[in-house]
Amino acid sequence: MIDAVLLIAFGGPTAPSEIRPFLEIVSRGRRIPPERLEEVAHHYEQMPGGRSPLNELTEAQAAGLRVALATDGWVLPVYVGMRNWHPFLHETLAVMAARGHRRALGIVLSSFRTEASWERYMTDVAGARERTPDAPEIVFASPWFEHPRFIAAAADSAGRALAEVPAAERADTPLVFTAHSIPVAMARASPYVADFTATAGAVAGRLGHGHWSLAYQSRSGDPRDPWLEPDVGEVIRARARDGAP
């Protein structure tokens, strides 16, 4: 029987002093040039408070899920475990073990499947369990990239943005869906692009908006390796040159 829920996310720095230590963990074992890491560090420094909002947003999701479960009659504790920052997965599993949890539902908070965004999370959970005495078993939830509530939430957000466009221009306004870029080789070995395309198509279909496309952002790694394109910045600049609304 499931006795807890574990939300599994990437993690992020919660203060300026954590940015570079966080990036050291993220880039460990990868061929990322130091100048690229410094560029990413500056991006974080430019965010409000010099921190990532991911941890705070994930905790808010956990709080919302607790309420939703209780409303449906499921009084289950909901925990958060991160791959790359506190609370690390092994830290959260230790808390769960100390509280006597034996079997938890793990939800990977990455919507599109590839080795870096799906399998690696599961591998890290397995590693965290190995180093945590009496760690609970983790049973993973199914992929959710086409879940009706996910599609509805994304469509609601996109719809609010489109509503700000004058009605006469709305149908011709390009709707650009963007996801984290990954190496082309990794994409070919996974359903990442297919998942992304399915989500985008479902959201556009729910909105009845036919003018949409895909783009990618946050490329990292060795600049010699091909990554998924087009870059969202290039797409936006091209749309501006074309006179898009």
Phi and psi in degrees as GROMACS dihedral restraints (atoms count N, CA, C in turn):
[ dihedral_restraints ]
;  ai    aj    ak    al  type     phi  dphi    fc
    3     4     5     6     1   -71.5    20    10
    4     5     6     7     1   127.8    20    10
    6     7     8     9     1  -121.2    20    10
    7     8     9    10     1     8.0    20    10
    9    10    11    12     1  -168.0    20    10
   10    11    12    13     1   167.1    20    10
   12    13    14    15     1  -125.2    20    10
   13    14    15    16     1   137.9    20    10
   15    16    17    18     1  -121.0    20    10
   16    17    18    19     1   115.5    20    10
   18    19    20    21     1   -87.5    20    10
   19    20    21    22     1   127.7    20    10
   21    22    23    24     1  -115.5    20    10
   22    23    24    25     1   117.8    20    10
   24    25    26    27     1  -133.6    20    10
   25    26    27    28     1   175.6    20    10
   27    28    29    30     1   -71.6    20    10
   28    29    30    31     1   -40.9    20    10
   30    31    32    33     1    91.3    20    10
   31    32    33    34     1   160.6    20    10
   33    34    35    36     1  -166.5    20    10
   34    35    36    37     1   162.4    20    10
   36    37    38    39     1   -68.2    20    10
   37    38    39    40     1   138.7    20    10
   39    40    41    42     1  -105.4    20    10
   40    41    42    43     1     3.2    20    10
   42    43    44    45     1  -158.0    20    10
   43    44    45    46     1   156.0    20    10
   45    46    47    48     1   -55.2    20    10
   46    47    48    49     1   -36.0    20    10
   48    49    50    51     1   -68.0    20    10
   49    50    51    52     1   -15.3    20    10
   51    52    53    54     1   -93.7    20    10
   52    53    54    55     1    -8.8    20    10
   54    55    56    57     1   -60.6    20    10
   55    56    57    58     1   -54.7    20    10
   57    58    59    60     1   -71.5    20    10
   58    59    60    61     1   -39.6    20    10
   60    61    62    63     1   -59.1    20    10
   61    62    63    64     1   -38.0    20    10
   63    64    65    66     1   -62.9    20    10
   64    65    66    67     1   -45.8    20    10
   66    67    68    69     1   -66.0    20    10
   67    68    69    70     1   -30.9    20    10
   69    70    71    72     1   -62.8    20    10
   70    71    72    73     1   -40.0    20    10
   72    73    74    75     1   -68.1    20    10
   73    74    75    76     1   -46.1    20    10
   75    76    77    78     1   -61.7    20    10
   76    77    78    79     1   -38.3    20    10
   78    79    80    81     1   -92.2    20    10
   79    80    81    82     1     0.1    20    10
   81    82    83    84     1   -58.1    20    10
   82    83    84    85     1   125.7    20    10
   84    85    86    87     1    80.8    20    10
   85    86    87    88     1     4.4    20    10
   87    88    89    90     1  -112.2    20    10
   88    89    90    91     1   153.9    20    10
   90    91    92    93     1   -91.1    20    10
   91    92    93    94     1    67.7    20    10
   93    94    95    96     1  -105.2    20    10
   94    95    96    97     1   121.5    20    10
   96    97    98    99     1   -59.5    20    10
   97    98    99   100     1   141.7    20    10
   99   100   101   102     1   -55.2    20    10
  100   101   102   103     1   -36.6    20    10
  102   103   104   105     1   -66.1    20    10
  103   104   105   106     1   -31.2    20    10
  105   106   107   108     1   -69.5    20    10
  106   107   108   109     1   -41.1    20    10
  108   109   110   111     1   -62.9    20    10
  109   110   111   112     1   -38.9    20    10
  111   112   113   114     1   -66.9    20    10
  112   113   114   115     1   -35.5    20    10
  114   115   116   117     1   -63.1    20    10
  115   116   117   118     1   -43.0    20    10
  117   118   119   120     1   -65.1    20    10
  118   119   120   121     1   -39.4    20    10
  120   121   122   123     1   -59.0    20    10
  121   122   123   124     1   -41.7    20    10
  123   124   125   126     1   -64.7    20    10
  124   125   126   127     1   -34.8    20    10
  126   127   128   129     1   -61.1    20    10
  127   128   129   130     1   -45.5    20    10
  129   130   131   132     1   -62.5    20    10
  130   131   132   133     1   -40.3    20    10
  132   133   134   135     1   -63.7    20    10
  133   134   135   136     1   -26.4    20    10
  135   136   137   138     1   -83.6    20    10
  136   137   138   139     1    -9.4    20    10
  138   139   140   141     1   -76.8    20    10
  139   140   141   142     1   155.5    20    10
  141   142   143   144     1   -53.1    20    10
  142   143   144   145     1   123.5    20    10
  144   145   146   147     1    78.1    20    10
  145   146   147   148     1     2.1    20    10
  147   148   149   150     1    61.6    20    10
  148   149   150   151     1    41.3    20    10
  150   151   152   153     1  -149.4    20    10
  151   152   153   154     1   164.3    20    10
  153   154   155   156     1   -86.0    20    10
  154   155   156   157     1   141.4    20    10
  156   157   158   159     1   -83.0    20    10
  157   158   159   160     1    -1.9    20    10
  159   160   161   162     1   -60.2    20    10
  160   161   162   163     1   -47.4    20    10
  162   163   164   165     1   -61.3    20    10
  163   164   165   166     1   -44.7    20    10
  165   166   167   168     1   -63.6    20    10
  166   167   168   169     1   -42.2    20    10
  168   169   170   171     1   -65.5    20    10
  169   170   171   172     1   -38.7    20    10
  171   172   173   174     1   -67.1    20    10
  172   173   174   175     1   -40.0    20    10
  174   175   176   177     1   -63.6    20    10
  175   176   177   178     1   -36.4    20    10
  177   178   179   180     1   -66.2    20    10
  178   179   180   181     1   -38.3    20    10
  180   181   182   183     1   -62.4    20    10
  181   182   183   184     1   -41.9    20    10
  183   184   185   186     1   -61.5    20    10
  184   185   186   187     1   -43.5    20    10
  186   187   188   189     1   -63.6    20    10
  187   188   189   190     1   -42.3    20    10
  189   190   191   192     1   -64.7    20    10
  190   191   192   193     1   -38.2    20    10
  192   193   194   195     1   -66.9    20    10
  193   194   195   196     1   -38.1    20    10
  195   196   197   198     1   -57.8    20    10
  196   197   198   199     1   -44.8    20    10
  198   199   200   201     1   -65.6    20    10
  199   200   201   202     1   -44.8    20    10
  201   202   203   204     1   -62.8    20    10
  202   203   204   205     1   -41.8    20    10
  204   205   206   207     1   -64.4    20    10
  205   206   207   208     1   -43.9    20    10
  207   208   209   210     1   -63.3    20    10
  208   209   210   211     1   -37.3    20    10
  210   211   212   213     1   -61.6    20    10
  211   212   213   214     1   -33.8    20    10
  213   214   215   216     1   -90.3    20    10
  214   215   216   217     1     7.6    20    10
  216   217   218   219     1    90.0    20    10
  217   218   219   220     1    11.1    20    10
  219   220   221   222     1  -107.7    20    10
  220   221   222   223     1   103.8    20    10
  222   223   224   225     1   -91.9    20    10
  223   224   225   226     1    87.7    20    10
  225   226   227   228     1  -123.4    20    10
  226   227   228   229     1   135.9    20    10
  228   229   230   231     1   -71.5    20    10
  229   230   231   232     1   143.6    20    10
  231   232   233   234     1  -119.3    20    10
  232   233   234   235     1   123.5    20    10
  234   235   236   237     1  -111.7    20    10
  235   236   237   238     1   161.8    20    10
  237   238   239   240     1  -122.9    20    10
  238   239   240   241     1   130.2    20    10
  240   241   242   243     1  -131.5    20    10
  241   242   243   244     1   134.1    20    10
  243   244   245   246     1  -109.9    20    10
  244   245   246   247     1   149.0    20    10
  246   247   248   249     1   -76.1    20    10
  247   248   249   250     1   -38.1    20    10
  249   250   251   252     1  -122.0    20    10
  250   251   252   253     1     4.1    20    10
  252   253   254   255     1  -161.0    20    10
  253   254   255   256     1   172.5    20    10
  255   256   257   258     1   -68.0    20    10
  256   257   258   259     1   141.9    20    10
  258   259   260   261     1   -76.1    20    10
  259   260   261   262     1   116.5    20    10
  261   262   263   264     1   -61.9    20    10
  262   263   264   265     1   158.0    20    10
  264   265   266   267     1   -55.5    20    10
  265   266   267   268     1   -43.7    20    10
  267   268   269   270     1   -67.6    20    10
  268   269   270   271     1   -30.4    20    10
  270   271   272   273     1   -67.1    20    10
  271   272   273   274     1   -44.2    20    10
  273   274   275   276     1   -67.9    20    10
  274   275   276   277     1   -40.9    20    10
  276   277   278   279     1   -63.3    20    10
  277   278   279   280     1   -34.4    20    10
  279   280   281   282     1   -64.4    20    10
  280   281   282   283     1   -40.5    20    10
  282   283   284   285     1   -64.6    20    10
  283   284   285   286     1   -43.8    20    10
  285   286   287   288     1   -63.3    20    10
  286   287   288   289     1   -41.2    20    10
  288   289   290   291     1   -64.0    20    10
  289   290   291   292     1   -42.1    20    10
  291   292   293   294     1   -63.8    20    10
  292   293   294   295     1   -27.2    20    10
  294   295   296   297     1   -91.3    20    10
  295   296   297   298     1     3.6    20    10
  297   298   299   300     1    86.1    20    10
  298   299   300   301     1    13.9    20    10
  300   301   302   303     1   -72.4    20    10
  301   302   303   304     1   137.8    20    10
  303   304   305   306     1  -114.2    20    10
  304   305   306   307     1   -27.9    20    10
  306   307   308   309     1  -150.2    20    10
  307   308   309   310     1   118.5    20    10
  309   310   311   312     1  -122.7    20    10
  310   311   312   313     1   151.4    20    10
  312   313   314   315     1   -87.2    20    10
  313   314   315   316     1   120.5    20    10
  315   316   317   318     1   -98.0    20    10
  316   317   318   319     1   128.9    20    10
  318   319   320   321     1  -117.0    20    10
  319   320   321   322     1   112.9    20    10
  321   322   323   324     1   -78.4    20    10
  322   323   324   325     1   119.0    20    10
  324   325   326   327     1   -87.6    20    10
  325   326   327   328     1    48.9    20    10
  327   328   329   330     1  -132.2    20    10
  328   329   330   331     1   118.8    20    10
  330   331   332   333     1   -78.2    20    10
  331   332   333   334     1   -28.0    20    10
  333   334   335   336     1  -111.7    20    10
  334   335   336   337     1   134.1    20    10
  336   337   338   339     1   -88.7    20    10
  337   338   339   340     1   126.9    20    10
  339   340   341   342     1  -157.6    20    10
  340   341   342   343     1   174.3    20    10
  342   343   344   345     1   -57.1    20    10
  343   344   345   346     1   -42.0    20    10
  345   346   347   348     1   -74.7    20    10
  346   347   348   349     1   -26.0    20    10
  348   349   350   351     1  -108.5    20    10
  349   350   351   352     1    -3.3    20    10
  351   352   353   354     1  -137.4    20    10
  352   353   354   355     1   -66.8    20    10
  354   355   356   357     1   -60.3    20    10
  355   356   357   358     1   -37.8    20    10
  357   358   359   360     1   -66.2    20    10
  358   359   360   361     1   -33.2    20    10
  360   361   362   363     1   -64.5    20    10
  361   362   363   364     1   -44.0    20    10
  363   364   365   366     1   -65.1    20    10
  364   365   366   367     1   -39.3    20    10
  366   367   368   369     1   -63.3    20    10
  367   368   369   370     1   -41.6    20    10
  369   370   371   372     1   -67.7    20    10
  370   371   372   373     1   -34.9    20    10
  372   373   374   375     1   -63.9    20    10
  373   374   375   376     1   -43.3    20    10
  375   376   377   378     1   -61.1    20    10
  376   377   378   379     1   -42.6    20    10
  378   379   380   381     1   -64.7    20    10
  379   380   381   382     1   -39.4    20    10
  381   382   383   384     1   -66.4    20    10
  382   383   384   385     1   -36.4    20    10
  384   385   386   387     1   -66.4    20    10
  385   386   387   388     1   -37.2    20    10
  387   388   389   390     1   -64.2    20    10
  388   389   390   391     1   -33.0    20    10
  390   391   392   393     1   -92.7    20    10
  391   392   393   394     1     1.6    20    10
  393   394   395   396     1  -115.7    20    10
  394   395   396   397     1   110.9    20    10
  396   397   398   399     1   -58.2    20    10
  397   398   399   400     1   134.7    20    10
  399   400   401   402     1    60.4    20    10
  400   401   402   403     1    27.7    20    10
  402   403   404   405     1   -62.9    20    10
  403   404   405   406     1   143.7    20    10
  405   406   407   408     1   -69.5    20    10
  406   407   408   409     1   153.8    20    10
  408   409   410   411     1   -68.3    20    10
  409   410   411   412     1   141.6    20    10
  411   412   413   414     1  -114.4    20    10
  412   413   414   415     1   120.2    20    10
  414   415   416   417     1  -105.2    20    10
  415   416   417   418     1   122.2    20    10
  417   418   419   420     1   -86.7    20    10
  418   419   420   421     1   139.9    20    10
  420   421   422   423     1   -71.4    20    10
  421   422   423   424     1   156.7    20    10
  423   424   425   426     1   -69.2    20    10
  424   425   426   427     1   160.0    20    10
  426   427   428   429     1   -56.1    20    10
  427   428   429   430     1   146.2    20    10
  429   430   431   432     1  -127.5    20    10
  430   431   432   433     1    18.9    20    10
  432   433   434   435     1   -64.7    20    10
  433   434   435   436     1   -20.9    20    10
  435   436   437   438     1  -114.2    20    10
  436   437   438   439     1    13.7    20    10
  438   439   440   441     1   -62.2    20    10
  439   440   441   442     1   134.0    20    10
  441   442   443   444     1   -54.0    20    10
  442   443   444   445     1   -36.3    20    10
  444   445   446   447     1   -73.4    20    10
  445   446   447   448     1   -33.1    20    10
  447   448   449   450     1   -66.3    20    10
  448   449   450   451     1   -45.3    20    10
  450   451   452   453     1   -62.0    20    10
  451   452   453   454     1   -42.9    20    10
  453   454   455   456     1   -63.4    20    10
  454   455   456   457     1   -41.7    20    10
  456   457   458   459     1   -65.4    20    10
  457   458   459   460     1   -44.1    20    10
  459   460   461   462     1   -65.8    20    10
  460   461   462   463     1   -40.2    20    10
  462   463   464   465     1   -66.1    20    10
  463   464   465   466     1   -37.2    20    10
  465   466   467   468     1   -62.9    20    10
  466   467   468   469     1   -43.4    20    10
  468   469   470   471     1   -65.6    20    10
  469   470   471   472     1   -46.8    20    10
  471   472   473   474     1   -65.1    20    10
  472   473   474   475     1   -36.7    20    10
  474   475   476   477     1   -63.9    20    10
  475   476   477   478     1   -38.0    20    10
  477   478   479   480     1   -64.3    20    10
  478   479   480   481     1   -37.9    20    10
  480   481   482   483     1   -67.6    20    10
  481   482   483   484     1   -43.9    20    10
  483   484   485   486     1   -64.2    20    10
  484   485   486   487     1   -30.1    20    10
  486   487   488   489     1   -65.4    20    10
  487   488   489   490     1   -19.5    20    10
  489   490   491   492     1   -80.6    20    10
  490   491   492   493     1   -11.7    20    10
  492   493   494   495     1   -84.8    20    10
  493   494   495   496     1   136.4    20    10
  495   496   497   498     1   -51.3    20    10
  496   497   498   499     1   138.9    20    10
  498   499   500   501     1   -54.6    20    10
  499   500   501   502     1   -36.5    20    10
  501   502   503   504     1   -68.5    20    10
  502   503   504   505     1   -21.3    20    10
  504   505   506   507     1  -104.8    20    10
  505   506   507   508     1    -6.8    20    10
  507   508   509   510     1   -62.5    20    10
  508   509   510   511     1   -44.3    20    10
  510   511   512   513     1   -64.2    20    10
  511   512   513   514     1   -29.5    20    10
  513   514   515   516     1   -92.5    20    10
  514   515   516   517     1     0.0    20    10
  516   517   518   519     1   -77.7    20    10
  517   518   519   520     1   122.9    20    10
  519   520   521   522     1   -69.4    20    10
  520   521   522   523     1   134.1    20    10
  522   523   524   525     1  -105.3    20    10
  523   524   525   526     1   112.0    20    10
  525   526   527   528     1  -106.6    20    10
  526   527   528   529     1   118.1    20    10
  528   529   530   531     1   -91.5    20    10
  529   530   531   532     1   133.6    20    10
  531   532   533   534     1  -128.0    20    10
  532   533   534   535     1   142.4    20    10
  534   535   536   537     1  -137.5    20    10
  535   536   537   538     1   165.6    20    10
  537   538   539   540     1   -63.4    20    10
  538   539   540   541     1   130.9    20    10
  540   541   542   543     1   -71.9    20    10
  541   542   543   544     1   152.1    20    10
  543   544   545   546     1  -137.7    20    10
  544   545   546   547     1   162.9    20    10
  546   547   548   549     1   -57.9    20    10
  547   548   549   550     1   143.1    20    10
  549   550   551   552     1   -57.7    20    10
  550   551   552   553     1   -40.4    20    10
  552   553   554   555     1   -61.7    20    10
  553   554   555   556     1   -39.7    20    10
  555   556   557   558     1   -67.3    20    10
  556   557   558   559     1   -39.4    20    10
  558   559   560   561     1   -63.9    20    10
  559   560   561   562     1   -39.7    20    10
  561   562   563   564     1   -66.3    20    10
  562   563   564   565     1   -24.0    20    10
  564   565   566   567     1   -95.6    20    10
  565   566   567   568     1    11.8    20    10
  567   568   569   570     1  -148.0    20    10
  568   569   570   571     1   168.9    20    10
  570   571   572   573     1   -89.8    20    10
  571   572   573   574     1    21.2    20    10
  573   574   575   576     1   -54.4    20    10
  574   575   576   577     1   -53.9    20    10
  576   577   578   579     1   -67.1    20    10
  577   578   579   580     1   -38.4    20    10
  579   580   581   582     1   -63.7    20    10
  580   581   582   583     1   -41.6    20    10
  582   583   584   585     1   -62.2    20    10
  583   584   585   586     1   -47.4    20    10
  585   586   587   588     1   -60.4    20    10
  586   587   588   589     1   -45.4    20    10
  588   589   590   591     1   -63.2    20    10
  589   590   591   592     1   -41.0    20    10
  591   592   593   594     1   -63.6    20    10
  592   593   594   595     1   -43.1    20    10
  594   595   596   597     1   -63.3    20    10
  595   596   597   598     1   -48.8    20    10
  597   598   599   600     1   -60.3    20    10
  598   599   600   601     1   -44.1    20    10
  600   601   602   603     1   -63.2    20    10
  601   602   603   604     1   -38.9    20    10
  603   604   605   606     1   -67.9    20    10
  604   605   606   607     1   -40.1    20    10
  606   607   608   609     1   -66.2    20    10
  607   608   609   610     1   -47.6    20    10
  609   610   611   612     1   -61.2    20    10
  610   611   612   613     1   -39.7    20    10
  612   613   614   615     1   -64.2    20    10
  613   614   615   616     1   -40.1    20    10
  615   616   617   618     1   -64.2    20    10
  616   617   618   619     1   -33.4    20    10
  618   619   620   621     1   -83.4    20    10
  619   620   621   622     1   -14.3    20    10
  621   622   623   624     1    67.9    20    10
  622   623   624   625     1    33.1    20    10
  624   625   626   627     1  -112.4    20    10
  625   626   627   628     1   113.8    20    10
  627   628   629   630     1   -90.0    20    10
  628   629   630   631     1    -9.9    20    10
  630   631   632   633     1   -98.6    20    10
  631   632   633   634     1    81.4    20    10
  633   634   635   636     1  -139.3    20    10
  634   635   636   637     1   160.1    20    10
  636   637   638   639     1  -154.7    20    10
  637   638   639   640     1   172.7    20    10
  639   640   641   642     1  -108.5    20    10
  640   641   642   643     1   150.2    20    10
  642   643   644   645     1  -149.1    20    10
  643   644   645   646     1   170.2    20    10
  645   646   647   648     1  -135.0    20    10
  646   647   648   649     1   157.4    20    10
  648   649   650   651     1  -145.3    20    10
  649   650   651   652     1   173.7    20    10
  651   652   653   654     1    66.3    20    10
  652   653   654   655     1    35.7    20    10
  654   655   656   657     1   -60.1    20    10
  655   656   657   658     1   141.2    20    10
  657   658   659   660     1  -144.1    20    10
  658   659   660   661     1  -164.5    20    10
  660   661   662   663     1    81.3    20    10
  661   662   663   664     1  -171.0    20    10
  663   664   665   666     1   -64.4    20    10
  664   665   666   667     1   122.9    20    10
  666   667   668   669     1   -63.3    20    10
  667   668   669   670     1   -14.0    20    10
  669   670   671   672     1   -79.6    20    10
  670   671   672   673     1   -16.5    20    10
  672   673   674   675     1   -87.3    20    10
  673   674   675   676     1   131.9    20    10
  675   676   677   678     1   -71.4    20    10
  676   677   678   679     1   136.5    20    10
  678   679   680   681     1  -120.4    20    10
  679   680   681   682     1   165.8    20    10
  681   682   683   684     1   -61.6    20    10
  682   683   684   685     1   138.9    20    10
  684   685   686   687     1  -133.6    20    10
  685   686   687   688     1   167.0    20    10
  687   688   689   690     1   -83.1    20    10
  688   689   690   691     1   156.6    20    10
  690   691   692   693     1   -73.3    20    10
  691   692   693   694     1   138.0    20    10
  693   694   695   696     1   -61.8    20    10
  694   695   696   697     1   -33.5    20    10
  696   697   698   699     1   -63.3    20    10
  697   698   699   700     1   -41.2    20    10
  699   700   701   702     1   -66.5    20    10
  700   701   702   703     1   -37.7    20    10
  702   703   704   705     1   -63.7    20    10
  703   704   705   706     1   -44.6    20    10
  705   706   707   708     1   -63.2    20    10
  706   707   708   709     1   -43.2    20    10
  708   709   710   711     1   -64.3    20    10
  709   710   711   712     1   -39.1    20    10
  711   712   713   714     1   -65.7    20    10
  712   713   714   715     1   -41.1    20    10
  714   715   716   717     1   -63.1    20    10
  715   716   717   718     1   -38.2    20    10
  717   718   719   720     1   -65.2    20    10
  718   719   720   721     1   -41.7    20    10
  720   721   722   723     1   -64.6    20    10
  721   722   723   724     1   -31.9    20    10
  723   724   725   726     1   -80.9    20    10
  724   725   726   727     1    -3.4    20    10
  726   727   728   729     1    77.8    20    10
  727   728   729   730     1    29.3    20    10
  729   730   731   732     1   -63.7    20    10
  730   731   732   733     1   147.6    20    10
